Amino acid sequence: MTEQHLLLSHDGPVSTITINNPARRNALSLAMWTALPDLVHEAERRDETRAIILRGSGDDTFVAGADISEFETLRSNAEDAKHYEKSNIDAFNALRQCKRPTIAMIRGHCLGGGLGLAISCDLRIAAHGSLFGIPAAKLGLAYPPSAVRDIVALVGPAEAKALFFAATPINAERASAIGLINSLTSDEDLESSTAKLAETIARNAPLTLQAAKAAIDAALPGATETEQQRANTLADTCFNSADFAEGRTAFLNKRHPVFTGH
């Protein structure tokens, strides 16, 4: 059943991961949380993939969070919660650390763990009418600190506290205003706008995008020396790459570059 609930498809340089559990508003079971990193890695390892889209199936929900029906048996105490939380963290990390740019395409409800997945992506594009929220305070559970840091990095501590303390969903316009999402579009244009963004990204130099992501992460408060060294190494890799030579040549010859990621 997990294979049916997590779908991976490809369209040229763009891979799409679909959370496909509409009967439960695309909520993720523990099995789905556990399987998601492998799907991200599969898309990442595909040579042709230059960008990855994460979306929910159907027309009214991105991801409604974790499957609460499992909490009584799988998340009923601190020890069980740690095991469950690890599956969440692994899924967030797979997206956060992915070498390919990731885009969350959001329509409808984006709640709890669903918001965590969206925030773990590099970019978020949402349709008007979408709702964003963290209902943890209404359930009595805690969020993984690393996921909380992601939210604070996007919206700041004051807005993060508002989201957590009130546990009330905010609309897409408010989410855009506080920096939770990158751009808004009509429901009708969401898929085409997301595809256009992914295709634009896919035409650019993969090594440059990877270096840029590492440098941005290294510039954030709390970044480690290892992260800063990795950013420097990836920058050096760009200058030593065939893609840099291709970019120079294409610019001088007034043609579009064809990057290979080498």
C-alpha positions as CSV (number, residue, x, y, z in Angstrom):
1,M,0.0,0.0,0.0
2,T,2.9,2.4,0.7
3,E,4.0,2.1,-3.0
4,Q,0.5,3.3,-4.0
5,H,0.6,6.1,-1.5
6,L,3.9,7.5,-2.6
7,L,4.3,8.0,-6.4
8,L,7.4,9.0,-8.3
9,S,7.1,10.2,-11.9
10,H,9.5,11.9,-14.4
11,D,9.0,14.4,-17.2
12,G,12.3,15.1,-18.8
13,P,14.5,16.9,-16.2
14,V,11.7,17.3,-13.7
15,S,10.8,14.5,-11.2
16,T,7.6,14.7,-9.2
17,I,6.9,13.0,-5.9
18,T,3.2,12.7,-5.1
19,I,1.7,12.0,-1.7
20,N,-1.2,9.9,-2.7
21,N,-3.5,9.2,0.2
22,P,-6.7,11.3,-0.6
23,A,-8.9,9.2,1.6
24,R,-7.0,10.6,4.6
25,R,-6.4,14.0,3.1
26,N,-2.9,12.9,2.1
27,A,-1.9,12.3,5.7
28,L,1.3,10.2,6.0
29,S,1.4,6.9,7.9
30,L,4.6,5.8,9.6
31,A,5.2,3.5,6.7
32,M,4.9,6.5,4.3
33,W,7.3,8.7,6.4
34,T,9.8,5.8,6.5
35,A,9.6,5.2,2.7
36,L,9.7,8.9,1.6
37,P,13.5,9.4,1.9
38,D,14.2,6.5,-0.4
39,L,11.9,8.0,-3.0
40,V,13.7,11.4,-2.7
41,H,17.1,9.7,-3.1
42,E,15.8,7.7,-6.1
43,A,14.8,11.0,-7.8
44,E,18.1,12.6,-6.8
45,R,20.2,9.8,-8.2
46,R,18.5,9.9,-11.6
47,D,21.0,11.6,-14.0
48,E,18.4,13.4,-15.9
49,T,16.7,15.0,-12.9
50,R,17.5,18.6,-12.4
51,A,14.5,19.6,-10.2
52,I,12.1,17.8,-7.9
53,I,8.4,18.8,-7.3
54,L,6.7,17.6,-4.1
55,R,2.9,17.6,-4.3
56,G,-0.3,16.1,-2.9
57,S,-2.8,14.2,-4.9
58,G,-6.3,15.6,-5.5
59,D,-7.6,19.2,-5.5
60,D,-8.0,20.1,-1.9
61,T,-5.0,19.0,0.2
62,F,-1.3,19.2,-0.1
63,V,-0.6,17.1,3.1
64,A,-2.7,17.2,6.2
65,G,0.1,16.0,8.4
66,A,0.8,12.7,10.0
67,D,-2.0,10.1,10.2
68,I,-3.4,10.8,13.7
69,S,-5.2,7.4,13.7
70,E,-1.8,5.8,14.3
71,F,-0.9,7.9,17.3
72,E,-2.6,5.7,19.9
73,T,-0.5,2.7,19.1
74,L,2.7,4.3,17.5
75,R,3.1,7.6,19.3
76,S,1.4,7.2,22.7
77,N,4.5,7.9,24.9
78,A,7.9,9.5,24.8
79,E,9.8,6.4,23.8
80,D,7.5,5.6,20.9
81,A,7.4,9.3,20.0
82,K,11.2,9.3,19.5
83,H,11.0,6.5,17.0
84,Y,8.2,8.1,15.2
85,E,9.9,11.5,15.3
86,K,13.0,10.0,13.7
87,S,11.0,9.0,10.7
88,N,9.8,12.6,10.4
89,I,13.3,14.0,10.7
90,D,14.7,11.5,8.1
91,A,12.0,12.6,5.6
92,F,12.7,16.3,6.3
93,N,16.5,15.8,6.0
94,A,16.1,13.9,2.7
95,L,14.4,17.0,1.2
96,R,16.6,19.5,3.1
97,Q,19.8,17.9,2.0
98,C,18.8,16.9,-1.5
99,K,21.3,17.9,-4.2
100,R,18.6,18.8,-6.6
101,P,16.4,21.9,-6.1
102,T,13.1,20.9,-4.5
103,I,9.8,22.7,-4.9
104,A,6.6,22.2,-2.9
105,M,3.5,22.7,-5.0
106,I,0.8,23.5,-2.4
107,R,-2.9,23.4,-3.0
108,G,-5.4,23.3,-0.1
109,H,-4.4,22.2,3.4
110,C,-0.7,22.2,4.4
111,L,-0.7,21.3,8.0
112,G,1.6,19.9,10.7
113,G,4.0,17.4,9.2
114,G,2.8,18.5,5.8
115,L,4.0,22.0,6.5
116,G,7.3,20.5,7.7
117,L,7.7,18.7,4.4
118,A,7.0,22.0,2.5
119,I,9.4,24.0,4.6
120,S,12.1,21.3,4.0
121,C,11.9,22.0,0.3
122,D,13.9,24.8,-1.2
123,L,10.9,26.7,-2.6
124,R,7.2,26.8,-2.1
125,I,4.6,27.9,-4.5
126,A,0.9,27.8,-3.4
127,A,-2.6,28.4,-4.8
128,H,-4.9,31.1,-3.4
129,G,-7.2,29.3,-1.0
130,S,-4.5,27.2,0.6
131,L,-4.2,27.0,4.4
132,F,-1.1,26.6,6.5
133,G,-0.9,25.6,10.2
134,I,0.7,23.7,13.0
135,P,-1.9,22.1,15.2
136,A,0.6,20.6,17.7
137,A,-0.8,22.6,20.6
138,K,-4.2,21.2,20.0
139,L,-2.9,17.6,20.1
140,G,-0.4,18.0,23.0
141,L,2.6,16.9,21.0
142,A,5.9,18.5,20.2
143,Y,7.7,19.2,17.0
144,P,11.2,18.1,16.2
145,P,13.6,21.0,17.0
146,S,15.2,20.8,13.6
147,A,11.9,21.3,12.0
148,V,11.1,24.2,14.3
149,R,14.5,25.8,13.3
150,D,13.4,25.6,9.6
151,I,10.2,27.5,10.4
152,V,12.1,30.1,12.4
153,A,14.7,30.5,9.6
154,L,11.8,31.4,7.2
155,V,9.5,33.6,9.2
156,G,11.4,34.6,12.4
157,P,10.8,33.8,16.0
158,A,7.7,36.0,16.5
159,E,5.7,34.6,13.6
160,A,6.9,31.1,14.5
161,K,5.5,31.5,18.0
162,A,2.2,32.8,16.6
163,L,1.9,29.7,14.4
164,F,2.7,27.3,17.3
165,F,0.9,29.1,20.1
166,A,-2.4,29.9,18.4
167,A,-2.4,26.6,16.4
168,T,-4.8,28.3,14.0
169,P,-4.3,28.0,10.2
170,I,-3.4,31.1,8.3
171,N,-4.4,31.7,4.7
172,A,-2.1,31.8,1.7
173,E,-2.0,35.6,1.6
174,R,-0.8,35.8,5.2
175,A,1.7,32.9,4.6
176,S,3.1,34.9,1.7
177,A,3.3,38.1,3.7
178,I,5.4,36.5,6.5
179,G,7.7,34.6,4.0
180,L,6.4,31.1,4.6
181,I,5.9,30.7,0.8
182,N,7.7,32.1,-2.1
183,S,4.9,32.9,-4.5
184,L,1.1,32.7,-4.9
185,T,-0.9,31.8,-8.0
186,S,-4.4,31.0,-9.0
187,D,-5.6,27.4,-8.5
188,E,-6.0,27.1,-12.2
189,D,-2.4,28.2,-12.9
190,L,-0.7,26.3,-10.0
191,E,0.5,23.3,-12.0
192,S,1.6,25.3,-15.0
193,S,3.4,27.9,-12.8
194,T,5.2,25.2,-10.8
195,A,6.2,23.3,-14.0
196,K,7.5,26.6,-15.5
197,L,9.6,27.3,-12.4
198,A,11.0,23.8,-12.3
199,E,11.9,23.9,-16.0
200,T,13.6,27.3,-15.6
201,I,15.7,25.9,-12.7
202,A,16.4,22.7,-14.7
203,R,18.1,24.7,-17.5
204,N,20.6,26.2,-15.1
205,A,24.0,24.7,-14.0
206,P,23.4,21.9,-11.5
207,L,26.7,22.4,-9.7
208,T,26.1,26.1,-9.3
209,L,22.7,25.4,-7.8
210,Q,24.2,22.9,-5.4
211,A,26.9,25.3,-4.4
212,A,24.4,28.1,-3.9
213,K,22.2,26.0,-1.7
214,A,25.2,25.0,0.4
215,A,26.4,28.6,0.7
216,I,23.0,29.9,1.7
217,D,22.7,27.2,4.4
218,A,26.2,28.0,5.6
219,A,25.3,31.7,5.9
220,L,22.4,30.9,8.4
221,P,22.9,31.3,12.1
222,G,24.2,28.2,13.7
223,A,25.9,26.9,10.6
224,T,28.8,24.6,11.4
225,E,32.4,24.8,10.2
226,T,31.8,21.6,8.3
227,E,28.9,23.3,6.4
228,Q,31.1,26.3,5.6
229,Q,33.9,24.1,4.4
230,R,31.5,22.1,2.2
231,A,30.2,25.4,0.7
232,N,33.7,26.4,-0.2
233,T,34.5,23.0,-1.7
234,L,31.4,23.1,-3.9
235,A,32.3,26.6,-5.1
236,D,35.7,25.4,-6.1
237,T,34.1,22.5,-7.9
238,C,32.1,24.9,-10.0
239,F,35.2,26.8,-11.2
240,N,36.9,23.5,-12.1
241,S,33.9,22.1,-14.0
242,A,33.2,21.5,-17.6
243,D,29.9,23.4,-17.1
244,F,31.8,26.6,-16.2
245,A,33.7,26.3,-19.5
246,E,30.4,25.6,-21.3
247,G,28.8,28.6,-19.7
248,R,31.6,30.9,-20.8
249,T,31.6,29.6,-24.3
250,A,27.9,29.8,-24.7
251,F,27.9,33.4,-23.4
252,L,30.6,34.4,-25.9
253,N,28.8,32.7,-28.7
254,K,25.4,34.1,-27.8
255,R,23.7,30.7,-27.4
256,H,22.0,28.9,-24.6
257,P,24.4,26.7,-22.5
258,V,23.8,23.0,-22.2
259,F,24.9,22.0,-18.8
260,T,25.7,18.4,-17.8
261,G,26.4,18.7,-14.1
262,H,30.1,17.9,-14.6
